[in-house]
């Protein structure tokens, strides 16, 4: 069995708190499971619409369901978005794993491209609510 990745959650220059490697992580290494409540497509779309309206989401859509990390999630929720990520979300047998795209140094923040900029989405949601 492989040794779990050592990490810490602390203040991030990207957004609020972030997920940081405590020891070096090799390219291709499995970092952490993106855990949360498994929900069907109908409920997933409903929650997605709500989360988009407030500019904050912890949903990941898979081929057969969604994972909502807001419920029963783990520290993977602190992995911030980056357009130049060092990790990626990979679906394997109905689960999502965060895996290193390249070597990640100790002290480096782990990031992945979630497909949109959460900070910009939150700004737009706030502007829409203030209209």
N, C-alpha and C positions, 0 to 999 in steps of 0.2 A: 504494500500500500504506500502511495506517495505521501510525503509529509505535507501538511496543509501550508498554504502561503501565509507568511507572517505579515500583518498589515495593521494600520492604525487609522482611525477616523479623526481628523482634526481640521482646523480652519484652512480654507482653500482660497487661493487668489482668483480662482475661476468663478466660484459661486458658493457662498455659505461654507458648508463643510465638504470635505473631500475624502477620498479613499486612497491611502498612501501605502506603498510597499515599504515594509520595514527591513526586508532583506532583498537581494537581487532576485528577479523572476526571469526565468529563461523564456526565449521565444517559443511559442506554442503551448506554454504551461497553462493548465486550468487554474484560474485564480479563485473564483468563488461561484457558487450557484446563485442565479437571480431567482430568489425564492419569493413565494407569495401565494395568494388564493387563486386557484384555477377556476375560471368562469367560462361559460359558453359565449358564443358570438353575439347573441341578442343582448345579454347583460353587459358584455364587453363594449359594444357600441354605445349603449346607454351611458356607461361610466366614462367612456372616452369623450363623449359630447360634454358631459359635466366637467370633467377635468380640463378639457380645452377651454371651457368658459371661464375657469379660474386661473388658467395659465400654469397649471402644475399637474403632472401626471407621472405615475409609476407603473403604467400599463405597458406590457409587451404583448404583441399579437403573434401567435404561433400558427401553425398550419391547422390545428384542430381546436384551439381554445386561446384564451388570453390568460396572462398571469398579472394579477394586481398585487404589486408589492406593498401597497399601502396597508393591506391586510395580510398579516403573517409573513411580512418581508424580513429581510436580514440587513446586514451592513452594506450589501451591494447597492442599496438605494442611494448611497453617498458617492457612487461613481459618477462623476460629472461628464457632461457632453464636451466633445472637442471635434472640430472639423479635421484635425490631424491627430487621431487617437493612437494610443499605444496598445489598445485591447479591442476585442470585438465580442459581441453577443452571438453565441452559436447554439442552435437548437439541436438537441440530441435526445431522441426517444421521449418527446413531450416535455423536456426540461430545458432550461436555458442556462448555459455556462458562460462566464466571462473568461476569455482566453487571451493570452498575450500575443499581440501581432509581431512584437520584437522584444528584445531583451529590455527589461525595465529595471532601472537602478534603485538601490535602497534610497528611500527618501523621496522618490519621484511619485507624483500623483498619477493614479491609474485613471484613464479616460476611455470613453468609447463614443462613437458617432451614433446618437440616438435618432438621427434622421431629421431633426429640427433643433433650433436653438431655444432651449427652455427659458433663458433669460428674456429673449425677444418675445416669445410666446406669452410669458407672464406680463410683460410691459403692454402688449397689445390687448390682453384680457382686461387689464386694469383700465386702459384707455376706453375700452368698449363699455365697461361698467360705469364709468364716470360721465357718459354721454347722456 
